[in-house]
């Protein structure tokens, strides 16, 4: 999967105040609202799913 926020240097230090609440199984994609294979962008904390970037 590729996130549009990735660059040559990735900083893995998410802002805990913006990080989604709950366990990953409760997260929903911000685009399609699916809860299948959720992941969070470590730059902007948006939740997406494998369907969005895998197509």
Order of alpha helices (4+ residues) and beta strands (2+ residues): beta-beta-alpha
